[in-house]
């Protein structure tokens, strides 16, 4: 499993209806994209209490080929054409879990990034994080959750989809999810990824 995200931070006075219209009219284009586990179309808005206006799609890929087809194909080129070329972050997936609300349509998501300090043994820290992730994914309202690692910056990333319009306030950065493409979600391997 590969996790990927890019963030397009927009001006404070940007008309976010443009982003919502983009998702409404183009979101379905990835509903059957080969190699894609899921894509959460994430949005944050200043008028809803976010510090920024932002479009920040998050992807879980079942295959590197699917990810490459997207990045070098017409889908991502549309982002580049309309917003410029964003930095694309990638993480190695280490755990994926379906939550008790797996059948619900997610309305919110959270992202929590945690640095692994230099004094921390990476293997131990990731093993502990995977065990904690399995417990946290069983909480009420969790649709699905992924844990990934950026070994370049030694950072853990916890990404969770939540049922309902609001995510818990203490779970990290919060986003709305106006659309979820999930052609290969059933194929995302559950549990520890090694």
ABEGO torsion letter per residue (X at the ends): XBBBBBBBBBBAABBAAAAAAAAAAAAAAAAABBGBABBBBBBBBAAAGBABBBBBBBBBBABAAAAAAAAABAAAAAAAAAAEBBBBBBBBBABBBBBAAAABBBABBBBBBBBBBAABBAAAAAAAAAAAAAAAAABBGBABBBBBBBAAAGBBBBBBBBBEABBBAAAEBBBBBABBBBAAAAABBBEBAX
